[in-house]
Amino acid sequence: MANRASTQNLRKRVRYHYRGNAAGSTLRLTLGCLLGLELRRVGSGKRMTFAKAGEAILSQWMADNARVCWIEQSEPWGLESQLISQLDLPLNLDQNHHNAFHSRLKALRAQARQRARELPISS
């Protein structure tokens, strides 16, 4: 959501994208699905991640290939909406229905979730 205030600071949010798991990071979910990693139900079966091995592969891929930069902005939600509407940001689903890749990425993520529901819970 564009105007929802985060309870975390930028450093924590970026760190989670790099070191967390797909259950808590839409970026990790998207990248893992695009890389062909298998999404699995874990723990109680309600959370979905790429399990320990898949998350490690994804973390290494991100360390080798993903970079982050930012600028300070007093009202970042306004800039976010502007950038999403003007730039080609295929991995961003929120506010990005106009992007040609949006429906394909959304379907890919939905297929990964459906497949995970069909598989046994991973340890």
Short mmCIF file of the C-alpha atoms (twelve columns), coordinates in Angstrom:
data_MODEL
# 
_entry.id   MODEL 
# 
loop_
_atom_site.group_PDB 
_atom_site.id 
_atom_site.type_symbol 
_atom_site.label_atom_id 
_atom_site.label_alt_id 
_atom_site.label_comp_id 
_atom_site.label_asym_id 
_atom_site.label_seq_id 
_atom_site.Cartn_x 
_atom_site.Cartn_y 
_atom_site.Cartn_z 
_atom_site.pdbx_PDB_model_num 
ATOM 1   C CA . MET A 1   0.000  0.000   0.000   1 
ATOM 2   C CA . ALA A 2   1.317  3.388   -0.894  1 
ATOM 3   C CA . ASN A 3   0.539  5.251   2.352   1 
ATOM 4   C CA . ARG A 4   1.076  2.501   4.900   1 
ATOM 5   C CA . ALA A 5   3.851  3.396   7.334   1 
ATOM 6   C CA . SER A 6   6.439  0.713   7.925   1 
ATOM 7   C CA . THR A 7   7.290  -0.391  11.439  1 
ATOM 8   C CA . GLN A 8   10.845 -1.147  10.317  1 
ATOM 9   C CA . ASN A 9   13.632 1.115   9.194   1 
ATOM 10  C CA . LEU A 10  15.179 0.875   5.740   1 
ATOM 11  C CA . ARG A 11  18.220 -1.056  6.942   1 
ATOM 12  C CA . LYS A 12  16.053 -3.789  8.525   1 
ATOM 13  C CA . ARG A 13  13.849 -4.027  5.453   1 
ATOM 14  C CA . VAL A 14  16.774 -4.350  3.044   1 
ATOM 15  C CA . ARG A 15  18.538 -6.843  5.321   1 
ATOM 16  C CA . TYR A 16  15.415 -9.007  5.417   1 
ATOM 17  C CA . HIS A 17  15.203 -9.020  1.622   1 
ATOM 18  C CA . TYR A 18  18.814 -10.224 1.490   1 
ATOM 19  C CA . ARG A 19  18.861 -12.615 4.460   1 
ATOM 20  C CA . GLY A 20  15.241 -13.464 5.242   1 
ATOM 21  C CA . ASN A 21  12.915 -15.836 3.429   1 
ATOM 22  C CA . ALA A 22  10.133 -15.786 0.851   1 
ATOM 23  C CA . ALA A 23  7.421  -15.811 3.524   1 
ATOM 24  C CA . GLY A 24  8.408  -12.305 4.593   1 
ATOM 25  C CA . SER A 25  9.819  -10.812 1.405   1 
ATOM 26  C CA . THR A 26  7.877  -10.386 -1.802  1 
ATOM 27  C CA . LEU A 27  11.183 -9.641  -3.536  1 
ATOM 28  C CA . ARG A 28  12.590 -13.019 -2.455  1 
ATOM 29  C CA . LEU A 29  9.350  -14.745 -3.484  1 
ATOM 30  C CA . THR A 30  9.494  -13.164 -6.930  1 
ATOM 31  C CA . LEU A 31  13.190 -13.815 -7.520  1 
ATOM 32  C CA . GLY A 32  12.973 -17.406 -6.301  1 
ATOM 33  C CA . CYS A 33  10.028 -18.131 -8.583  1 
ATOM 34  C CA . LEU A 34  11.845 -16.582 -11.549 1 
ATOM 35  C CA . LEU A 35  14.955 -18.635 -10.755 1 
ATOM 36  C CA . GLY A 36  12.860 -21.814 -10.693 1 
ATOM 37  C CA . LEU A 37  13.278 -22.578 -6.991  1 
ATOM 38  C CA . GLU A 38  10.628 -24.803 -5.441  1 
ATOM 39  C CA . LEU A 39  8.327  -23.021 -3.009  1 
ATOM 40  C CA . ARG A 40  7.363  -25.218 -0.055  1 
ATOM 41  C CA . ARG A 41  5.110  -25.031 2.980   1 
ATOM 42  C CA . VAL A 42  7.249  -25.009 6.126   1 
ATOM 43  C CA . GLY A 43  6.712  -25.142 9.882   1 
ATOM 44  C CA . SER A 44  3.021  -25.413 10.636  1 
ATOM 45  C CA . GLY A 45  2.304  -25.366 6.903   1 
ATOM 46  C CA . LYS A 46  0.968  -21.810 6.763   1 
ATOM 47  C CA . ARG A 47  4.250  -20.139 5.734   1 
ATOM 48  C CA . MET A 48  5.808  -20.709 2.316   1 
ATOM 49  C CA . THR A 49  9.531  -20.422 1.665   1 
ATOM 50  C CA . PHE A 50  12.074 -22.037 -0.618  1 
ATOM 51  C CA . ALA A 51  13.112 -24.188 2.359   1 
ATOM 52  C CA . LYS A 52  16.598 -24.013 3.801   1 
ATOM 53  C CA . ALA A 53  18.508 -25.091 0.687   1 
ATOM 54  C CA . GLY A 54  16.501 -22.947 -1.715  1 
ATOM 55  C CA . GLU A 55  16.719 -19.860 0.480   1 
ATOM 56  C CA . ALA A 56  20.515 -20.341 0.682   1 
ATOM 57  C CA . ILE A 57  20.732 -20.540 -3.119  1 
ATOM 58  C CA . LEU A 58  18.616 -17.406 -3.417  1 
ATOM 59  C CA . SER A 59  20.705 -15.530 -0.834  1 
ATOM 60  C CA . GLN A 60  23.881 -16.370 -2.736  1 
ATOM 61  C CA . TRP A 61  22.315 -15.358 -6.050  1 
ATOM 62  C CA . MET A 62  21.280 -12.029 -4.539  1 
ATOM 63  C CA . ALA A 63  24.741 -11.475 -3.040  1 
ATOM 64  C CA . ASP A 64  26.235 -12.029 -6.495  1 
ATOM 65  C CA . ASN A 65  23.656 -10.149 -8.575  1 
ATOM 66  C CA . ALA A 66  21.395 -7.764  -6.628  1 
ATOM 67  C CA . ARG A 67  22.352 -4.246  -5.590  1 
ATOM 68  C CA . VAL A 68  20.464 -1.667  -3.542  1 
ATOM 69  C CA . CYS A 69  20.674 2.101   -3.508  1 
ATOM 70  C CA . TRP A 70  18.373 4.787   -2.174  1 
ATOM 71  C CA . ILE A 71  17.815 8.483   -1.764  1 
ATOM 72  C CA . GLU A 72  16.332 10.285  1.199   1 
ATOM 73  C CA . GLN A 73  12.810 11.508  0.577   1 
ATOM 74  C CA . SER A 74  10.426 13.113  3.084   1 
ATOM 75  C CA . GLU A 75  7.352  11.513  1.455   1 
ATOM 76  C CA . PRO A 76  8.680  8.352   -0.256  1 
ATOM 77  C CA . TRP A 77  5.216  6.988   -1.079  1 
ATOM 78  C CA . GLY A 78  4.679  9.842   -3.535  1 
ATOM 79  C CA . LEU A 79  7.983  9.209   -5.280  1 
ATOM 80  C CA . GLU A 80  7.288  5.469   -5.309  1 
ATOM 81  C CA . SER A 81  3.982  5.931   -7.146  1 
ATOM 82  C CA . GLN A 82  5.603  8.315   -9.620  1 
ATOM 83  C CA . LEU A 83  8.508  5.975   -10.357 1 
ATOM 84  C CA . ILE A 84  6.274  2.928   -10.758 1 
ATOM 85  C CA . SER A 85  4.058  4.779   -13.224 1 
ATOM 86  C CA . GLN A 86  6.971  6.159   -15.280 1 
ATOM 87  C CA . LEU A 87  9.620  3.412   -15.250 1 
ATOM 88  C CA . ASP A 88  9.646  -0.164  -16.459 1 
ATOM 89  C CA . LEU A 89  9.813  -2.053  -13.127 1 
ATOM 90  C CA . PRO A 90  8.748  -5.590  -14.048 1 
ATOM 91  C CA . LEU A 91  9.334  -7.154  -10.613 1 
ATOM 92  C CA . ASN A 92  7.071  -4.719  -8.795  1 
ATOM 93  C CA . LEU A 93  3.450  -5.872  -8.646  1 
ATOM 94  C CA . ASP A 94  1.954  -3.166  -6.410  1 
ATOM 95  C CA . GLN A 95  0.584  -0.226  -8.442  1 
ATOM 96  C CA . ASN A 96  2.071  -1.780  -11.575 1 
ATOM 97  C CA . HIS A 97  -0.837 -3.345  -13.468 1 
ATOM 98  C CA . HIS A 98  0.211  -1.416  -16.602 1 
ATOM 99  C CA . ASN A 99  3.490  -3.349  -16.868 1 
ATOM 100 C CA . ALA A 100 3.502  -5.998  -19.600 1 
ATOM 101 C CA . PHE A 101 5.099  -8.587  -17.268 1 
ATOM 102 C CA . HIS A 102 2.630  -8.015  -14.403 1 
ATOM 103 C CA . SER A 103 0.106  -10.728 -15.282 1 
ATOM 104 C CA . ARG A 104 2.785  -13.291 -16.116 1 
ATOM 105 C CA . LEU A 105 4.662  -12.690 -12.861 1 
ATOM 106 C CA . LYS A 106 1.452  -12.787 -10.844 1 
ATOM 107 C CA . ALA A 107 0.510  -16.106 -12.474 1 
ATOM 108 C CA . LEU A 108 3.991  -17.547 -11.910 1 
ATOM 109 C CA . ARG A 109 3.838  -16.718 -8.198  1 
ATOM 110 C CA . ALA A 110 0.287  -18.129 -7.938  1 
ATOM 111 C CA . GLN A 111 1.392  -21.368 -9.627  1 
ATOM 112 C CA . ALA A 112 4.313  -21.693 -7.199  1 
ATOM 113 C CA . ARG A 113 1.951  -21.224 -4.234  1 
ATOM 114 C CA . GLN A 114 -0.525 -23.759 -5.624  1 
ATOM 115 C CA . ARG A 115 2.229  -26.305 -6.188  1 
ATOM 116 C CA . ALA A 116 3.514  -25.734 -2.634  1 
ATOM 117 C CA . ARG A 117 0.009  -26.440 -1.277  1 
ATOM 118 C CA . GLU A 118 0.023  -29.786 -3.110  1 
ATOM 119 C CA . LEU A 119 3.408  -30.861 -1.697  1 
ATOM 120 C CA . PRO A 120 3.993  -32.199 1.824   1 
ATOM 121 C CA . ILE A 121 5.222  -29.747 4.441   1 
ATOM 122 C CA . SER A 122 9.007  -29.405 4.286   1 
ATOM 123 C CA . SER A 123 11.182 -29.549 7.371   1 
# 
